[in-house]
Amino acid sequence: MANGDGHFRYGSRVGQNAVIMHNTAFRRRGNVCDPGMQGMPMRRREFITLLGGMATAWPLGARAQRPRKFPFVGVLVSASPPHPFADAFWRGLHALGYSDGENIKVEFRYTDLRSDRAEEYAEELVRLSPDVIVAHYALAVSAAMAATRTIPIVMAPHGAPLQLGVIDSLARPGGNVTGLSGMDAEIGGKRVELLRELIPNLRCIAALSATPTTTPYSGPFVEDLRLAVTRAGLRFEPILIGGPSEFRSAFATMAKAEAQAVIVMPFFDPHWVILVELAAKHRLAYMSGSRDATAAGGLVSMAANFPELYERAAFYVDKILKGAKPADLPVEQPTKFQVAINMKTAQALGLTISPTLLAQADEVIE
């Protein structure tokens, strides 16, 4: 697939060479000396044929070597379109002076949360030789890293880059990857603390996660929650599944284990409609990182401000396009996590939310 456009300047050097060779040919009375044939004479008709071939071949070589008109950025989104990532990322680019088709070219690929599609599109983007690859979430980052170790990759964001060995350290990432950490696998303690404030008699928390073979992010996500729940002296019921076909059986298992709350991995956020319905059916307090899920009937959400992180990814793209090396750009982490509480769901679960907690929430959904 072609990237960028422009006009070729054909044959100025060829034309100069042709004049020289043409004049030489006349001086030699119709014969031309071909340097590539060690002084053997060449007839005028052969010379004209050769010149025509040179004029045809030269632009092809120029096309292969010509620089791009402007930078090209490939974006791999771990979701289905439409997704808020694109709008937020463009806001960041526009704020830095970039405009599509004028001084930058951006192409998006959506994986639909499928690892095979992520791998396919990552390889496709690499073949297009982008200046930077922006990878949204762990699935896309893993696919991009498998496809290239040289093209700069911007995490936008990754939930556990340090735990999964994606980077060497936050200060000096090393390699060709830098960007943003969503810290989604590092706030288990905050989530458990919030659930205990919401549910005073809390005894057991379940976690709904994909299997490690489905996404490697499952490992640090579950382990972070396990440590937090254990430190709080509560029972932990991790449910690891391969996909949506197992949702119903997963919630039945949680209910059987007498879990009172479930923390859902972001990987399953696109399925919040059925998940919220199942949580209500089994009277489970539903916690996730999705404000939309909370607005639709989940009890509470806690997460970084992801639109801000998506927008911030443009900062890294700009730095890299201006010559910075990914290995030297520190990975940024969010400093604030947004909390939304659904009061109608709290009442349905028989929960009384303290005024203090409501005042601390970023959003209270009535």
N, C-alpha and C positions, 0 to 999 in steps of 0.2 A: 504494500500500500504506500503510495507516495505521500510524503510529508512536506508541506510548504510548496510554493510555486515561484516562478520567476522566468526570466528570459535568458537564453544562451546567446553569447556573442560568438558567431561562427567565423572561424578561419582567418583571423587577422594575420597570425603567424604563418598559417598555411599559404595565404595569399602572397606574403613576402617571399616565402621559399619558392613559390611557383614562379614569381617574376624572375628571381635569380636563375632558376633552372631553365626557364623559357629563354632568357637572354643567352645563357650558356649554350643552349641547344642551337640557336641561330648561329652563334659564333662557330659552332662545330658542324655547320652545314647539315643540320637535320638529325644528328646523332647526339644523344645525351649520355654522359657518363654517370652510371648508378653506383654510388659509394658502397652500397650493400652488395654489389656483385663484383667487387675488386677490379674496377676499371673496365668491365666488359661494356661494349657499346649497346645502347638501347635506342630503337627507332622511335620517331616522334609519336606514332600511334600508340605504342606501348607506354610511352611517357604520359600521354593524356589519360589513358586507362588507369595508370598508377595514381595520377593526381586526383582523379575522380574518387578512387578508393580512399585516398587520404582525407578528402573532404567529407566523406561519409563516416569514416571511423573516428575522426577527431572529436566531434560533438559527443559521441557515446562515451569516450573516455572522460571528457569534461563533465558529463552528467554524473558519472560515478564518483568524481572527486570534488564536485562543487560543494561549497559550504551551504548549510541551511540558511534560509532567509531570516528565520528567527528560531528561538529554542523550542524544543518539542518535549512535552511532559506526558507520560503515560500514567493513568490512574486506574488502580485495581480496587474495586469496592466490594467488600464482603457482604453483599446484600442484593436485593432485587430493586430495580427502578420502579417508581421514583423514590429517591432517598435524599434526606436533607444534606448529605455530605456535599453533593455537587454545588448547591447554592452557597453553602457556607465557605467552601474552598474558593469559589469564585469571588466571594466578598473579600476574602483575604488577598487574592491576587489583584483585584481592582484597587484595593487600598494601597498597594505597592506600585501601582501604575501600569499593570499588565492588562491587555485587552485581547481577546481571542481573535486571531486572524490579522492583528495589527503588529504585535510584537511578541506573541507567544502562540503556540498551538498546543491544545490539550485534548487528549482522547480518553474516554472513560470505557471501562469494561466492568460488567457486573457479574459476580460469580453465582448469585442466587443461593449463597451459603453452601455451595458444592465444592469440595476439595478438588475433584477432577477438573471442574471448569476453571477453578482458580489456577491450577497448574497449566492448563491449556492457554488461558489468556495471558498469563505471565510470560510464557514462552513466545507467544505472539507479539507481545509488547517488546520483548528483548530483540526480536528479529527486526523490529522497526527502528532500533537504535535510538531510543529516547535519551535525552540529556539527564533526566531524572525519572524515577518511578515512584509514585506516591501510593502507598499500600495501606488500606483501611482495615484495621483489626488484624488479629493474629493469623487468621487463615490466609489473607492476602500477603502478609509479610513473609510467612513461611514459603509460599509459592514463589514470590519474587526472589527470595534468597536462593532457592533451589535453581532458579533460572539464570541468575547472574551473580558473580562475585566482584564485578568491576563497575557496573552502572550504579550510581548513587541511589539508595532507597530511603525514602522518608516514611517513617511509621506515623500513621495518622488516625488514631493512635494504636499502640499495642498494649494489651492489658497486663502483661507480665514479661517484659523484654529481658530483664535481668535474670529472673528465675529460669527462663527457658534458654538462656545462653545466647540470645540474639545479639546482645552487646556485651562488651567486656566490663564496662562500668558506666554509670550515668555521666560522670565528668568527661571521660574519654571513651566513647563507644567502640572505637577501633573498627577496622573493616570498612564496608561500604554502606553501613546502616546507621541512621540517626533519626531524630524526630521526637515524638511525644509518647509518654507512658500514660495510660488512662488510670493506672493504679487500681483497676477493678479487682485484682487478685491480692490486694494489700489492705483492703479496708474491712476485712471480716470482723475485726474487733469493733469497729464503729457500727457495723450493721447489727451485730449481736447486742450491743449496748442499747441501740435504738429499739430493737424488738423487746428487750426486757422492760424498757420504760413504757412501751405500748401495751404489753401483756404482763402484768405483775406476777401472775402465777405460771409463767413460762417454764416448762420442764424439758421439752424436746423440740429441736429444730431439724427440719429436713432440708436437703439441698437437691435441686434438680439440675443435673449436669449431663453433658454429652460424654461419651466414652473417650478415653485418650486416643483411641484409633480414629475417632471422628474428628477431633481437634486436640492438639497437644495442650492447648490452653486449659483443658479440663483439669489437668494435674495440679497446677498451682492454685487454681480457683477453689477446688475442693479442699486441698491441704490447708489453705489459708483459713477457710471456714472451720475446718476440723480443729485447728489449734485454738481459734477464738471461742468456739462452743465448749471445748474441753476446759479451757481456762475459766470459763464462766460457771463450770460445774454442772453443765446441762448435757442431755443426751443428744447425740448427733446421728441422723439417719440419711446418709448420702444415697441418692438414687441416680445411677449412671445408665443412660439409655442411648440407643443408636439413632433415634429420630422420632418424629411426631407420631408415628404409628404406635408408639409405646406410652404415650401420654396417659391414657386412661388407666392402664395397669400400674403405672408409676404412682399416680395419685391414690389408687386403691391400696398400694403398699404403704404409703405414708400414713393413710388413715388407720390402717391395721397396726402400725407402729405407734399410734397415738401422738403423732406429731401435731403441734399446734400452729406451726408456721413453716413456710417453705421459702427458701431463697433461691431464685431462679437465675441460672447462668445467662449472660447476655446473648449467647449463641441462639437461644430460643425466643428472644424478644419478638421476632416477626410473627410468632404464633400466640401472642398474648390474648387474643379473643377466646380461643378454646381453653387456654391455661387459666385465665381468670374465671371462666365458667366452671371448670373442674375444681378450682380452689373454693369457690362459693358452695358448690355441691357438697364438698367434704368439710366445710367450715374450717378452712385453713387460712391463716393470715398470709396473704401473698405479698412477698417483697421482691423487688427487682431493681434494675437500674433504669427502667423505662417509665418516664412520667406518663406516657400514653397509656400504659397498662394500668397505672394507678387511677388515672382519670376514667378508665373503662370499668373499674370495680376492684382493682387491686387495693390492698391496704396502704402500702407505703413504697416509696422508691427512694434510693440513695445512689448517687453517681456524680462523677465529674460533669461539668458543663460541656457535653460533647460537641455541640455546635461551635463553641469557642475553640476547642481543640482542632476541629476540622479546619476552621478559619486560620488558626495558628500554623498549620502545616505549610501554608503559603510562604511564611517567613523562612522556613528551611529551604524551600525550593528556590527562593530569591537568593539566599546566601550561597547555595551551591552553584547556581547559574552565574554568580559573580566571582566564582573561583574557590570558595571554601571547600574543604575536604570533609566528608561525613565523619571520618574518624576523629576530627578535632572539634566537632560541634556537639556540645553537651546535650544530653537528653533532658527535656523538661518534664516536670510532673505537676499535676494540678495541686493547688493549695486549698481549694474549697470544694465541698461536695454538696450538691443540692438535694434537699429533702422535700418530698411532696406527700401529703397525707390525705386520704379520702375519708371524710367524716361519715358519710352514709354507710360505707363499708364497715367502719369502726363500730357504728351503732348496730349494724346487722350481726356483728360478732360479739356484741355485748360488752364492748370496750369503752371505758371512759378516759378520754384524753385530757391530760392536765393542761391548764391555761399556759403554764410555763413552756411545755413542749410545743404547743401550738404556736406560741410566739417565736420559738426558735426555728420553726419550719419555714422554708422558702415559699411554699405554697400550700394552702389548705383548700382542698376541693370539697365544696359543699354538696 
